[in-house]
Amino acid sequence: MSLTQEIRACRLCTDRFAATATAHTPRPVVWFRPSARILIAGQAPGARVHDSGRPFTDPSGDRLRAWLGLDEETFYDRDRIAIVPMGFCFPGYDAKGADIPPPRLCRETWHDQVMTALGEVDLILPVGLHAIRYHLGVKTALTETVRNWRDWRNHAPRVFPLPHPSWRNTGWLKKNPWFEAELLPELRVCLRASLKDLP
């Protein structure tokens, strides 16, 4: 059984998800191949992605693709772009309807294996604080980390930390206009260059 098949078959969080307000069953959304050289590292699928089985099939995905300047065909090309969230399943909502964070168990069980399978990547785009802290190994606040994006882009592989593209962050975007004015244009240049070099 391949690693992607093992992850799709994972049911470690069955009891955990059954106890949430959504009382759903696990449905790991796996979207990577070892040939990918660009990694989009998300947080966890939302309810719509849980239903579709395809990452970022929601308004957050629309905003993320707009940020990156990518059409759907390119964005979903698993041979070139891996989409690996910190939790492969929709974690559910709590009793107040708030998002539950991705289970740590998922990261501890699968992520080192996935990163080994991917091998060398050219570009890492950690989306949201959970992914940023895993891939950058920092404990700083989101705004501070994203504001220092110029430090991370010079690493090998290049890294561009991003806030989550959720509508909840619209206020953050208005307070931090440098993100769309400075970071995104540079990111698009690097992204186009990486994609150009791929088969």
C-alpha positions in Angstrom: 0.0 0.0 0.0 1.4 3.4 -0.9 1.7 6.3 1.5 -1.2 8.2 0.0 -3.4 5.0 0.2 -2.4 4.6 3.9 -3.4 8.2 4.7 -6.7 7.9 2.8 -7.4 4.7 4.9 -6.5 6.4 8.2 -9.3 6.3 10.8 -7.3 7.2 13.9 -9.6 10.1 14.8 -12.9 8.3 14.4 -13.9 8.6 18.0 -12.6 12.2 18.2 -14.7 13.3 15.3 -17.8 11.5 16.5 -17.6 13.5 19.7 -17.7 16.9 17.8 -20.8 18.9 17.1 -20.6 17.8 13.5 -20.3 14.1 14.5 -18.7 13.3 11.2 -16.5 10.4 10.1 -12.9 10.8 8.9 -12.3 11.5 5.3 -8.6 12.3 4.7 -8.1 14.6 1.7 -4.7 13.6 0.2 -3.4 15.7 -2.7 0.3 15.1 -3.4 2.7 13.1 -5.5 6.5 12.7 -5.0 7.2 14.6 -8.2 5.8 17.9 -6.9 8.3 20.7 -6.3 6.0 23.2 -4.8 4.3 22.7 -1.5 1.2 24.4 -0.3 1.0 23.6 3.4 -2.5 24.3 4.7 -4.2 23.8 8.1 -7.1 21.3 7.7 -10.0 20.8 5.3 -13.2 22.6 6.0 -16.7 21.2 5.7 -17.0 21.9 2.0 -13.7 20.2 1.3 -14.8 17.3 3.5 -17.8 16.9 1.1 -15.8 17.4 -2.1 -12.7 15.4 -1.3 -10.6 18.1 -3.0 -8.6 20.7 -1.2 -9.6 24.4 -1.2 -12.9 23.9 -2.9 -14.4 26.8 -1.0 -14.2 30.6 -0.9 -10.8 30.4 0.9 -9.5 28.4 -2.1 -10.8 31.1 -4.4 -8.9 33.8 -2.5 -5.7 31.6 -2.3 -5.7 31.0 -6.0 -6.2 34.7 -6.6 -3.3 35.5 -4.3 -1.1 33.0 -6.1 -2.2 34.0 -9.6 -3.0 30.4 -10.5 -5.9 28.9 -12.4 -7.6 25.8 -11.1 -5.9 23.5 -13.6 -2.4 24.5 -12.5 -3.3 24.7 -8.8 -4.7 21.1 -8.8 -1.8 19.6 -10.8 -0.5 17.1 -8.3 2.6 16.3 -10.3 3.8 19.9 -9.8 2.0 21.2 -6.7 1.5 19.3 -3.4 -1.3 20.4 -1.1 -0.5 19.0 2.4 -2.6 20.3 5.4 -1.5 19.9 9.0 -4.6 17.7 9.4 -5.8 15.6 6.5 -9.4 15.5 7.7 -12.0 18.1 8.6 -11.6 18.5 12.4 -15.2 19.6 12.9 -16.9 22.3 14.9 -17.3 22.7 18.6 -20.6 23.3 20.3 -20.4 27.0 19.6 -19.8 26.4 15.9 -16.1 27.4 16.0 -13.5 25.5 14.0 -11.6 22.8 15.9 -7.8 22.9 15.4 -6.2 20.1 13.3 -5.4 17.1 15.6 -1.8 16.9 16.7 -2.0 13.2 16.2 -2.4 13.6 12.4 0.8 15.6 12.2 2.7 13.3 14.4 1.6 10.2 12.5 2.0 11.4 8.9 3.9 14.6 8.3 7.5 13.4 8.5 6.6 10.6 6.2 5.0 12.9 3.7 7.9 15.3 3.7 10.3 12.4 3.2 8.2 11.2 0.3 8.2 14.7 -1.3 12.0 15.1 -0.9 13.5 18.3 -2.2 10.9 21.0 -2.9 11.7 24.4 -4.4 9.0 26.5 -2.7 7.0 26.1 0.5 3.9 28.2 1.1 2.7 27.5 4.7 -0.8 28.8 5.0 -2.0 29.8 8.5 -0.3 29.7 11.9 -0.3 25.9 12.4 1.5 25.3 9.1 3.8 28.2 9.6 5.0 27.0 13.0 5.5 23.4 11.7 7.5 24.4 8.6 9.4 27.3 10.0 9.9 26.1 13.6 8.9 29.5 15.0 6.6 30.5 17.9 6.2 34.1 16.9 2.8 35.6 16.2 1.4 35.4 12.7 1.7 39.0 11.7 5.3 39.2 12.9 6.3 36.1 11.0 4.5 37.0 7.8 5.9 40.6 8.0 9.4 39.1 8.0 8.7 37.2 4.7 11.9 38.6 3.1 14.0 36.6 5.6 12.3 33.4 4.8 12.3 33.7 1.0 16.1 33.5 0.9 16.1 30.1 2.5 16.5 26.9 0.5 13.8 26.0 -0.2 12.2 29.4 -0.5 9.4 29.9 2.0 6.6 32.4 1.9 4.5 32.3 5.1 0.8 33.3 4.4 -2.2 34.1 6.6 -5.1 31.8 6.1 -7.2 33.1 3.1 -10.5 32.8 5.1 -13.0 35.6 5.1 -12.3 36.0 8.8 -8.9 37.5 7.9 -10.4 40.3 5.7 -9.8 42.7 8.5 -6.2 41.6 8.9 -5.6 42.2 5.1 -7.0 45.8 5.5 -4.7 46.4 8.5 -1.6 45.0 6.7 -1.7 46.4 3.1 2.0 45.5 2.6 0.9 41.9 2.3 -0.9 42.3 -1.0 1.3 45.2 -2.2 4.7 43.7 -1.5 4.7 40.0 -0.6 2.2 38.7 -3.2 3.9 40.2 -6.3 7.2 38.7 -5.2 5.5 35.4 -4.4 3.9 35.2 -7.9 7.3 35.9 -9.6 8.9 33.0 -7.6 5.9 30.7 -8.3 6.0 31.4 -12.0 9.7 30.7 -12.1 9.4 27.4 -10.2 6.5 26.3 -12.4 8.4 27.2 -15.6 11.3 24.9 -14.6 8.9 21.9 -14.0 7.9 19.5 -16.7 
